[in-house]
Amino acid sequence: MKKRSRGFPRFNLENTLKFAKLIRSYSGDSDIEKDLITKALGYKKYSGAVGNKIASLKHFGLLERSSGNYKLTQLSKRIIDSMSEKDFQSALRTAFLQPELFAELFNKYSSEGAIPDNLPEILNAYHEISDNSSEYASRIFIESALFANIIHKNK
């Protein structure tokens, strides 16, 4: 039986924030049903693609369950409504560190000052990311870290 990867966002933080903004423009600050999220994200019916977007929103702490529905979190609102660049960057950093995997990687490599070039292999060997998903997980981590100004282009 093929081993499943541990959970990680399937979309980077920048794109996931765009999903949150779409949901907010559709529902305001009200609770929202999964079917309405589906429509807000541009789909006619719920699918795996919508599920991955919802999961990414939850991984980054931007969406939560609420009475059988969903709602945007305070963190999501803080990012979208930020009044200063400093608050925006602080909230992005908080969102970036929400996925358990990303927090682990940040804690490990921030003290070393660089992300290793062989991150996909490390994800596979030490972080329960399948071989099939390790390149993808590495890319999502790096893109999200760049967007949140956690790392620079030279990693």
Secondary structure in CASP SS format (residue, H / E / C, confidence):
PFRMAT SS
TARGET T0000
AUTHOR 0000-0000-0000
METHOD secondary structure of the structure
MODEL  1
M C 1.00
K C 1.00
K C 1.00
R C 1.00
S C 1.00
R C 1.00
G C 1.00
F C 1.00
P C 1.00
R C 1.00
F C 1.00
N C 1.00
L H 1.00
E H 1.00
N H 1.00
T H 1.00
L H 1.00
K H 1.00
F H 1.00
A H 1.00
K H 1.00
L H 1.00
I H 1.00
R H 1.00
S H 1.00
Y H 1.00
S H 1.00
G C 1.00
D C 1.00
S C 1.00
D C 1.00
I E 1.00
E C 1.00
K H 1.00
D H 1.00
L H 1.00
I H 1.00
T H 1.00
K H 1.00
A H 1.00
L C 1.00
G C 1.00
Y C 1.00
K C 1.00
K C 1.00
Y C 1.00
S C 1.00
G H 1.00
A H 1.00
V H 1.00
G H 1.00
N H 1.00
K H 1.00
I H 1.00
A H 1.00
S H 1.00
L H 1.00
K H 1.00
H H 1.00
F C 1.00
G C 1.00
L C 1.00
L E 1.00
E E 1.00
R E 1.00
S E 1.00
S C 1.00
G C 1.00
N E 1.00
Y E 1.00
K E 1.00
L E 1.00
T C 1.00
Q H 1.00
L H 1.00
S H 1.00
K H 1.00
R H 1.00
I H 1.00
I H 1.00
D C 1.00
S C 1.00
M C 1.00
S C 1.00
E H 1.00
K H 1.00
D H 1.00
F H 1.00
Q H 1.00
S H 1.00
A H 1.00
L H 1.00
R H 1.00
T H 1.00
A H 1.00
F H 1.00
L C 1.00
Q C 1.00
P C 1.00
E H 1.00
L H 1.00
F H 1.00
A H 1.00
E H 1.00
L H 1.00
F H 1.00
N H 1.00
K H 1.00
Y H 1.00
S H 1.00
S C 1.00
E C 1.00
G C 1.00
A C 1.00
I C 1.00
P C 1.00
D C 1.00
N C 1.00
L H 1.00
P H 1.00
E H 1.00
I H 1.00
L H 1.00
N H 1.00
A H 1.00
Y H 1.00
H C 1.00
E C 1.00
I C 1.00
S C 1.00
D H 1.00
N H 1.00
S H 1.00
S H 1.00
E H 1.00
Y H 1.00
A H 1.00
S H 1.00
R H 1.00
I H 1.00
F H 1.00
I H 1.00
E H 1.00
S H 1.00
A H 1.00
L H 1.00
F H 1.00
A C 1.00
N C 1.00
I C 1.00
I C 1.00
H C 1.00
K C 1.00
N C 1.00
K C 1.00
END
